[in-house]
Amino acid sequence: MARFGREFSVDGAVVRGPGTTAVAVREHPGADGSAGHVDLGFVLRLGSADAPVVWDCTAGLGTTEEEKLDSAVRMWAATTAAAVVELIDQRGTFGDHVRTDRLPGWHAVQGPATVFGFGSAELSRWLGGIELLPTLAEALAPELTDPALNGVKLFFGGRAGDQVAEVRVNGTVARPASELLGTLDWPRGERFCWARLFVLLAADQGGLAAARAAEAAPAAAPAAVLTAPEPVRGGLLGRWRQARRAGLWRPGR
């Protein structure tokens, strides 16, 4: 989080930031039990049971567990964390602010898109020439179930004949939006290439003000408990500490 000018520190099963902000870590093995997947929840009001948590599952590449997790966290930071920090700052530094008449009552913050694989320049150009949120708005509207804040992740790409298009709202697959994304004319080449981006939709009334106040609020008590959809496990952070002590974890990698 230092890239955003924030100081965070490990405290049990969460990583605490300024005010009541924090990042919760939850292990998420792949379908085959492999490492490299992790759930990260950006908390705006740690200790408040009714406060929204922006959960996101991310995966990374590498030859060791540390490399895969490092890649996964960097992917999350570049897209999801950037959007949340921009929602707090509201300065246009780490993301774009988007409004569309097709989603009345919602203020959108879109983090940077990450494009990786072969032929990434072509997919990047396509992304720069389309407004995805207005395009998907009609399909997204029924999925915005949280009255204050909703997180939307878009992941799509692949290659001709072997492609994926997935939209998740608050961690749940939004099938109509995913199907619509799959029908768009993004480039399908002969080699694999994917794009990932994250959009936050905050309620115009109250949502933006609550986010801005998160870092200014007094820090939550040490005993504060984060309410998560599933139990937060401490094993991943424990292994991260062991890797740091052993000199295996190199953040600059």
NORURRA-V625586 format. One record per helix or strand. SS is the DSSP state (helix for helix, strand for strand). FROM is the first residue (numbers start at 1). LEN is the number of residues. Records with the same first field share a line. If there is no record, write none. Layout:
# NORURRA-V625586
SS->FROM-LEN, FROM-LEN
This chain:
# NORURRA-V625586
helix->2-3, 65-25, 101-3, 120-9, 132-10, 175-9, 207-7, 235-12
strand->9-3, 14-3, 22-6, 37-7, 53-7, 95-4, 106-6, 114-4, 149-11, 162-8, 172-2, 193-11
